[in-house]
């Protein structure tokens, strides 16, 4: 919740790199001229990136397990 307006945080201020409510984005004054994105969109982008990194880590884990098994043999 927004500390100023007690509204749900639904907007991401790309300029400040922080979550804000729609009232802060529209009338807050502190974010005038800033770039905004819907928070749900930013969330989905982060989820996608995290999932990609998890996939890379799993592949690397399989590689490392294989290398360890070769060393043991």
C-alpha positions in Angstrom: 0.0 0.0 0.0 1.1 3.5 -0.7 2.3 5.4 2.3 0.7 8.6 1.1 -2.6 7.5 -0.3 -3.2 4.0 1.2 -3.9 2.9 -2.3 -2.8 -0.4 -3.9 0.7 -0.1 -5.6 -0.2 -0.6 -9.2 2.3 1.5 -11.2 6.1 1.2 -11.6 8.0 4.4 -11.9 10.8 3.5 -14.3 12.6 6.7 -13.5 12.7 6.2 -9.7 12.7 2.4 -10.0 10.0 2.0 -7.4 6.4 0.9 -7.1 3.8 3.7 -6.6 0.0 4.0 -6.6 -1.9 5.5 -9.5 -2.6 8.7 -7.5 1.2 9.3 -7.0 1.6 8.7 -10.8 -1.1 11.2 -11.7 -1.2 13.8 -9.0 1.7 13.2 -6.6 3.9 15.9 -8.0 7.1 13.9 -7.2 6.9 11.9 -10.4 6.1 14.6 -13.0 7.7 13.8 -16.3 8.7 10.3 -15.2 8.2 7.1 -17.2 5.6 4.6 -15.9 4.7 1.0 -16.6 1.9 -1.1 -15.2 3.3 -3.0 -12.2 1.8 -6.2 -13.5 3.8 -5.9 -16.7 7.0 -5.3 -14.8 6.2 -8.3 -12.5 5.7 -10.6 -15.6 9.0 -9.4 -17.1 10.8 -10.3 -13.8 9.1 -13.7 -13.5 10.2 -14.5 -17.1 13.8 -13.4 -16.4 13.9 -15.4 -13.1 12.6 -18.5 -14.9 15.2 -18.1 -17.7 17.9 -17.9 -15.1 16.6 -21.0 -13.2 16.7 -22.9 -16.5 20.3 -21.9 -17.1 21.2 -22.9 -13.5 19.6 -26.3 -13.9 21.5 -26.9 -17.1 24.8 -25.9 -15.4 23.9 -28.2 -12.4 23.5 -31.1 -14.8 26.9 -30.3 -16.4 28.6 -30.1 -13.0 27.1 -33.4 -11.9 28.3 -35.0 -15.0 31.8 -33.6 -14.5 31.8 -34.8 -10.9 30.8 -38.3 -12.0 33.6 -38.3 -14.5 36.1 -37.4 -11.8 34.8 -40.1 -9.5 35.2 -42.7 -12.3 
